[in-house]
Amino acid sequence: MGFFATILILVIALGFTWRYLGSYMAAVFDGRVHFLGFVERPIYRLLKTSPEQEQTWKRYAGAMIIFSFVSLVFTYAILRLQGSLPLNPQHLGAVGPALSFNTASSFVTNTNWQNYGGETAMSYFSQMGSLTVQQFVSPAVGIAAAIVLVRGFSRRKSATIGNFWVDITRCLFYVLLPIAFVAGIVIVAQGAVQTLAGTVTIHDSLNGVTQTIPRGPAGFMGSIMQLGTNGGGFFNVDLAHPFENPTAFTDLLYIWLTLSIPVALTYTFGKMVGSIKHGAALLAVVVILFGSWVAFTSYSEHQNNPAVVAAGIHSTVGNAEGKEVRFGDTTSALFNVSMTQTSDGAVDSATDSYNPIGGLGPLTGMMLGEVTPGGTGSGLYTLLIYAIIAVFIGGLMIGRTPEYLGKKIQAREVKLAGLGALVMPMTVLILTALAVSLAVGRAGPLNAGPHGFSEILYALTSQGNNNGSAMAGLTGNTPFYNVIGAIDMLIGRFGIIIPALALGGILAEKDVVPEGLGTFRTHNPMFVGLTIGVILIIGGLTFFPAISLGPIVEQLSHLRFF
Amino acid sequence: MTTVINETTPDASGHGVAQARGLFDGPILRQALKDSFTKLDPRVQVKNPVMFVVLVGSIIALFEAFAHPGTFTWSITVWLLLTVLFANFAEAMAEGRGKAQAETLRKMRSETEARRLLPDGSEELVPAAELSKGDLVVCEANDVIPSDGEIIEGIASVDESAITGESAPVIRESGGDRSAVTGGTKVLSDRIVVRITAERGHTFIDRMITLVEGANRQKTPNEIALTILLAVLTIVFIPVVVTLVPFANFAHGSVSVVVLIALLVCLIPTTIGALLSAIGIAGMDRLVQRNVLAMSGRAVEAAGDVQVLLLDKTGTITLGNRMASHFYPVSGHSEQEVADVAQLASLADETPEGRSIVVLAKELFDIRERHLEGDHAFVPFTATTRMSGLDMGPRQIRKGAGDSVKRWVTEQGGTVPSDLDAIVERVSREGSTPLVVVDGVDILGVIELKDVVKQGIREKFEEMRQMGIRTVMITGDNPLTAAAIAQEAGVDDFLAEATPEAKMALIKKEQEGGKLVAMTGDGTNDAPALAQADVGVAMNTGTTAAKEAGNMVDLDSNPTKLLDIVEIGKQLLITRGSLTTFSIANDIAKYFAIIPALFAFAYGDHLQALNVMKLHSPQSAVLSAVIFNALVIVALIPLALRGVKFRAANSTAILRRNVLIYGVGGIIVPFVFIKLIDLILVALHAY
């Protein structure tokens, strides 16, 4: 199947998803979907809450932090006690404290950075009982936060912005569980492994070797890990493994699953604020940036690897090193771009083996803050933060104090949006500086020179953006990288989510200024262009010096840019 | 018909407080240069986070320059210091214009002496500064009124040119809407007793001084928000630059501190950071230049946001006076006959209406002004007869209101033509005033006095509509008349038979929908509405109550100026936004200049490929970027002071224009000029 046919199918599928999943999610979060009322009600009774008991943004944020903290402790405990817990046919021992901290932070923050090989370090209970649970609830938390910010725009003079417990319950039961279940069945039907039996040992008498083949409940884990833009696969090599990603069809299905919710949330936004056009404008921002990155990275990977060319070999299938033949160069690039522009981070090929400029695609995709379309929920709220900054600058240029969807953007909004936009680059740069300065940090990368620098920068960018994509090549399972990675992930998550919730809260309190001819249009190509400009400028300007010492200089040292 | 004594021309600037000055006036320039240095005080600098970082950076560079002297280090250090000085200069320039005006005002205040009236009726001489609220003072011809107050006794003509710049004297009298007097103005005739209404230091002039001087200027809400955004863009670049030290070490190289500071200063939004406060001060100054005093910067910003304008019909939409536009004969008479008699009736009528009848008669039928001979007497208009005219021997010629003339004719035994009522009614319906012309008992016809809509006002309203601003005409006329004028003037809506209560209700209704409302007013009964409106412009001729309720005062008392105020508000915001965009867009070129220079050591200097401007050497590249960064501030001072050109258009068109000029232009311009500066540096053999 040609690359363009792949793209076409994906675009059509996502178009429908945008329209229908988007409006369905709006109905879910507006409380208009009730078919699982019999499941919802007992949960609310248990939590002593109800959809009518709305919270202020501070209470909402408080509930979210408590929930995430409990999740963190719970996940950490399971990993530490793994040896004494059931469903452990391989009798794997306890996970070390630093790695457990990193992994717990990783899954609670929807990052799914893995400093371990799943099949050799985690028991089935750890995989299913703690990690997969977080793969469901962490995207639910992200979506809830995005919905709060959307409600900030859709509500008028409201002191409350919803109920955290109700929002995540509805998100889990009406959105994540049903879609993940259906997709899981399809993936298993395609040949992915789904079993609780342990490893298989095969004796190859022909060659005289014995091989141990790990397996496990990989198929269903694959479905939620993609749907929730988690990306932490069952196997170490993630979705390059045929047991989890058996066919080209599942490869495409995984891409679709990853993009579905983040893309559809832009429609949900439009629907909830009462203007689909506004949702479409955000979608346009997403499509333009995403499309450019796919084109750029696929083109780069379709070229020969300079090192291979230097060895006198000419390949007709692009840069094939580190890629599954099943998927090929361009689709692998599409997959990797999809995973790094969401907060998924799964891979079906080795980013470390990409051409330097090809590797720049996934790296810069994350550096732009993962907004195109970004993670489940996190993509939308970060995109809205950028949109608010675009509105502020653009709005001034038409001679009005800026407003977005009728809400005045004033000092408090700018402060929170500014905070949300600056947390990630600052954290990533400072931690990268720390890693390259200390001996423990310098010991991490496999390569020296610019490539080694890229490996460190990539790891910390990935964790700071809650992506989880790994370039590989970096030895991350050391106390140093485990701890700074965990800090990176926690700041990258909550440093943005709390300003986003606060923004939702203060915007909901405001009244709406009616739209007129003099109002700054926030749903036309000009606005789309401005928002793209703000994303590129904030992301580009903050990381340009760093990437020029990494992938850019490395590529230029091959004396050509492509 | 009343005579309007204090009619002022809208374009009264050029004298009085608001002296028009060239952008770079000699004395202001000298003072600003001096102030650029006094403003280096860190306590002043810290208020502006962007420039504070530049100052700290240049001090560090200065230490470096002493520690490791060299042409390059010193050049960078000097240009960094110049950057700070240029920013100070921009602010000082903006303030300087106000300071000069404040000086004039201060002189006026300090030299005054007051004749305080004691309870026993005697007077004592005290300095004006010692007066307190409630004191009574006496002012006679040639006395300067010592402080703000209200006339409680007498009537006087007052020269207010010191404040308004308008040389024609105005009448002030006790009671009613013309009882307020302002300290610093001069009584020209008669004697008045004034009750002081302002506390020491809080008079109108004091407020004006504070205002034009810009001292203790409070940042406006939008300015605060923008300062926060600029602070964010500054803070984020500090780790970007500082982390380059370990990054460079990892690449087995090192970067010089001075170059890092240069990079930081080039990246943070210094252009807008340097000009931001100048833009705000200059915006207020532009209002003062047009003789409008805004009591807060907040009001100026609100003016840019206004969505509804409530405009008084008289004086704003129509000229104050009605003008003759038609002669309508009743059956049996010709139009020319009407014109002829109407002209006779108006020869002695010096009101603008009367003059307009004479003019129309000449225009239509070439009836010249006649020199009356023989026995004749003019009959002036009175409130009881509601007619005026001329007696020529036995011949009695009159013009007046329909029913008055009818009564007069019937009393003398004449008959009223059957078609008169229909004509009178038709003229009324069209929004005009009918005057019936009669010669003896013979009714000849009707003069139509039209409310003349100001020239160009229709186009102005069209512009407002394009900007999304709704105009509402407020008038005491009946709905029929109001509708006709509204239609002609092209306003979006009107409020007829308006009472202060109805006006207030309208404002509240619009505000409930979230809209910002602006209005003008002068009477005491306008005060509540002025206070309720988001932008309330009080006329200087108005009462103290009105002036205190509004948040702006128009010294020319020209209500049309509301439209200018809206434009100035918008222009202020556009200037801020455009220069912010320009400032950020500039960064791209600066990166391409500095990054290849900064990392020239790294991995065989392959990053030279990024040196797209082909700058001569790493040193000339960095210096060129820093010089550009400093000079662009100076280059943009005129724009900051004058404001970005404003053209009425819808939001999308305005945005497209400004994004193109300041966004796209902001990307391209620095590439050109950095290259140019580099060429000059090389030509000078500096590098």
Contacts between the chains, C-beta under 8 A, distances in Angstrom:
chain1	res1	chain2	res2	distance
A	389	B	229	7.1
A	392	B	225	7.1
A	392	B	226	7.8
A	392	B	229	6.4
A	393	B	229	7.7
A	393	B	577	5.9
A	393	B	580	5.6
A	393	B	581	5.9
A	393	B	584	7.8
A	394	B	577	7.2
A	394	B	655	6.3
A	394	B	659	7.6
A	395	B	577	7.2
A	396	B	222	7.5
A	396	B	226	7.4
A	396	B	573	5.1
A	396	B	574	6.8
A	396	B	576	5.3
A	396	B	577	2.7
A	396	B	578	7.8
A	396	B	580	6.9
A	397	B	574	5.8
A	397	B	577	3.7
A	397	B	578	5.6
A	397	B	581	6.5
A	397	B	654	7.1
A	397	B	655	5.7
A	397	B	658	4.3
A	397	B	659	6.8
A	397	B	662	7.5
A	398	B	570	8.0
A	398	B	574	7.0
A	398	B	577	7.7
A	398	B	651	4.4
A	398	B	654	4.7
A	398	B	655	5.1
A	398	B	658	7.6
A	399	B	304	5.2
A	399	B	467	7.9
A	399	B	569	7.4
A	399	B	570	3.0
A	399	B	571	6.7
A	399	B	573	4.9
A	399	B	574	4.5
A	399	B	646	7.0
A	399	B	654	6.7
A	400	B	304	5.9
A	400	B	305	5.4
A	400	B	570	7.2
A	400	B	573	6.4
A	400	B	651	7.6
A	401	B	221	7.5
A	401	B	222	4.8
A	401	B	301	6.0
A	401	B	304	6.9
A	401	B	305	5.4
A	401	B	573	6.5
A	406	B	514	7.1
A	409	B	225	7.3
A	410	B	221	6.0
A	410	B	222	7.5
A	410	B	225	5.3
A	411	B	221	6.4
A	411	B	224	4.7
A	411	B	225	4.2
A	411	B	228	5.8
A	413	B	225	7.7
A	414	B	225	4.6
A	414	B	226	7.7
A	414	B	228	4.9
A	414	B	229	5.1
A	414	B	232	7.8
A	415	B	228	5.1
A	418	B	228	6.2
A	418	B	229	6.0
A	418	B	231	7.7
A	418	B	232	3.4
A	419	B	232	7.5
A	421	B	232	7.1
A	421	B	236	7.9
A	422	B	232	5.5
A	422	B	235	6.4
A	422	B	236	4.6
A	425	B	236	6.1
A	425	B	239	7.7
A	425	B	240	7.3
A	426	B	235	7.8
A	426	B	236	6.4
A	426	B	239	5.1
A	429	B	239	4.9
A	429	B	240	6.2
A	429	B	243	4.6
A	430	B	239	5.4
A	430	B	243	6.5
A	432	B	243	6.8
A	432	B	247	7.6
A	433	B	239	7.8
A	433	B	242	7.6
A	433	B	243	3.9
A	433	B	245	7.7
A	433	B	246	4.4
A	433	B	247	6.7
A	434	B	246	7.8
A	436	B	246	5.1
A	436	B	247	6.3
A	436	B	249	7.2
A	436	B	250	4.1
A	437	B	246	4.3
A	437	B	249	7.1
A	437	B	250	8.0
A	442	B	250	7.4
A	449	B	251	7.5
A	449	B	603	6.5
A	450	B	251	7.2
A	450	B	602	8.0
A	450	B	603	6.1
A	452	B	250	7.9
A	453	B	247	7.1
A	453	B	250	5.7
A	453	B	251	7.0
A	511	B	514	5.2
A	512	B	514	5.6
A	513	B	307	7.8
A	513	B	514	4.6
A	513	B	515	7.2
A	513	B	516	7.9
A	514	B	307	7.5
A	514	B	513	5.6
A	514	B	514	5.5
A	514	B	515	6.2
A	516	B	307	5.7
A	516	B	468	3.4
A	516	B	469	7.7
A	516	B	470	7.8
A	517	B	465	7.1
A	517	B	466	6.3
A	517	B	467	6.6
A	517	B	468	3.3
A	517	B	650	5.1
A	517	B	651	6.9
A	518	B	307	7.1
A	518	B	467	4.5
A	518	B	468	2.8
A	518	B	469	6.3
A	518	B	650	7.2
A	518	B	651	5.5
A	519	B	468	6.2
A	519	B	651	6.0
A	520	B	651	5.5
A	520	B	655	7.0
A	521	B	651	6.2
A	521	B	652	5.6
A	521	B	655	7.8
A	524	B	652	6.5
A	526	B	652	6.3
A	526	B	655	5.6
A	526	B	656	6.3
A	526	B	659	6.9
A	529	B	659	7.7
A	530	B	659	7.1
A	533	B	663	7.2
A	537	B	584	6.0
A	537	B	585	7.9
A	537	B	587	7.3
A	537	B	588	8.0
A	538	B	236	7.7
A	541	B	237	7.7
A	541	B	240	7.6
A	541	B	267	6.8
A	541	B	587	5.5
A	541	B	588	7.9
A	541	B	591	7.2
A	542	B	236	5.9
A	542	B	237	7.5
A	542	B	240	5.3
A	544	B	591	5.6
A	544	B	595	6.9
A	545	B	240	6.4
A	545	B	241	7.8
A	545	B	244	5.6
A	545	B	247	7.4
A	545	B	263	7.9
A	545	B	591	7.8
A	545	B	595	6.0
A	545	B	598	7.5
A	546	B	240	8.0
A	546	B	243	7.3
A	546	B	244	8.0
A	546	B	247	6.2
A	548	B	595	5.4
A	548	B	599	6.4
A	548	B	607	6.0
A	548	B	610	6.9
A	549	B	247	5.3
A	549	B	248	7.4
A	549	B	250	7.7
A	549	B	251	5.6
A	549	B	599	6.3
A	549	B	602	6.2
A	552	B	607	7.2
A	552	B	610	7.5
A	553	B	599	7.3
A	553	B	602	6.0
A	553	B	603	5.1
A	553	B	606	5.4
A	553	B	607	5.5
A	554	B	603	7.8
A	556	B	606	3.9
A	556	B	607	6.5
A	556	B	609	5.1
A	556	B	610	8.0
A	557	B	603	5.8
A	557	B	604	6.5
A	557	B	606	4.7
A	559	B	606	7.8
A	561	B	609	7.5
